């Protein structure tokens, strides 16, 4: 046990030196309640078209199914909290609002690089595997079990130190490392995240219907965005931070120190007219190295068209007309919708 404690202390020191803001240890298992919540979520169809969640639900609900040799999980968090109001751009209808985490480099690559460096230390004593949103791993329940925070009513992790602004990664290992205590739920009677949602995507506390979620609709959903949600989307062209931003625990969160996650000036409040003019090459150049790039040009400018239609700005009519003539039928439909909204 003394050797395990010594190794744990060394892992914590190395993780801190690598820039991680939170670290905790737990066993490579999940509770029956966690598995039941996952199954209920899928049975209700709340995962929408994210079929990969259902296809590998067994591994997702049981780390031992994913890697039978795993004994311990090291959960790590990297803060992406920003200075200023994360929702400031929402009040600028001629501008697009991009989710805070996506205003610079892709966090998957940043965290994976750090995890690999940390894994080199652990691999001297046992086998390791690293994960960052790239395998069927239930990151948030594991992070709660490891003491990083708790899964709030908006279903995201909440930290007493970092608020709702932690990006997560995990290292699984065959080593039996001392576990930390699970974090208690500190949401209390607060429902701010529930009432802040523009599309009423929370059927109950701790339950999210992704089919109504703006992050899902603008990132994961292919095809036309249902008209019932278009007005509520406003100028959110990639993701949504509303439920995260209103969390009272954010008042304790200092700005994150990872400079690769610090917002680029041109992605804080980009002009919708400029974004509507992007062809595929222009889109790839503007968003190279960032998470926005993964949804592709057509899905992105579809979102831009919806934002233009919600802007109420007649000077954007030419941009809407341009999108209505796009070769992609989904983009063209959204552009036509925007053009009609602005004309009427």
Secondary structure, 3 states (H helix, E strand, C coil): CHHHHHHHHHHHHHHHHCCCCEEEEEECCCCHHHHHHHHHHHHCCCCCCCHHHHHCHHHHHCHHHHCCCCCEEEEEEEECCCCCCCCHHHHCCCECEECHHHCCCCHHHHHHHHHHHHHHHHCCCCCEEEECCCCCCCHHHHHHHCCCCEECCCCCEEECCCECCEEEEEEEECCCCCCCCCCCCCCCCCCHHHHHCCCCCCCECCECCHHHCHHHHHHHCCCCCCHHHHHHHCCEEECCCHHHHCCHHHHHCCCCCCHHHCCCHHHCCCEHHHHHCCCHHHHHHHCCCCHHHHHHHHHHHHHHHHHHHHHCCHHHHHHHHHHHCCCCHHHHHHHHHHHHHHHC
